[in-house]
């Protein structure tokens, strides 16, 4: 199943990833070509070891 990116604010790039079962920041970074540290910077307060299913992660521009 392909994951969907959605557009919404206030993420500067306007693009979010909806976390699904099995997602990790590393896996998301690999799929989108965005470094993990950039994902963490774009999502202050995110716990990279405990992503919650259904939560939105801001995807920074590369």
Rosetta blueprint (number, residue, H / E / L):
1 X L
2 X L
3 X L
4 X L
5 X E
6 X E
7 X E
8 X L
9 X L
10 X L
11 X L
12 X L
13 X L
14 X L
15 X E
16 X E
17 X E
18 X E
19 X L
20 X L
21 X L
22 X L
23 X L
24 X L
25 X H
26 X H
27 X H
28 X H
29 X H
30 X H
31 X H
32 X H
33 X L
34 X L
35 X L
36 X H
37 X H
38 X H
39 X H
40 X H
41 X H
42 X H
43 X L
44 X L
45 X L
46 X L
47 X L
48 X L
49 X L
50 X L
51 X L
52 X L
53 X L
54 X L
55 X L
56 X E
57 X E
58 X E
59 X L
60 X L
61 X L
62 X L
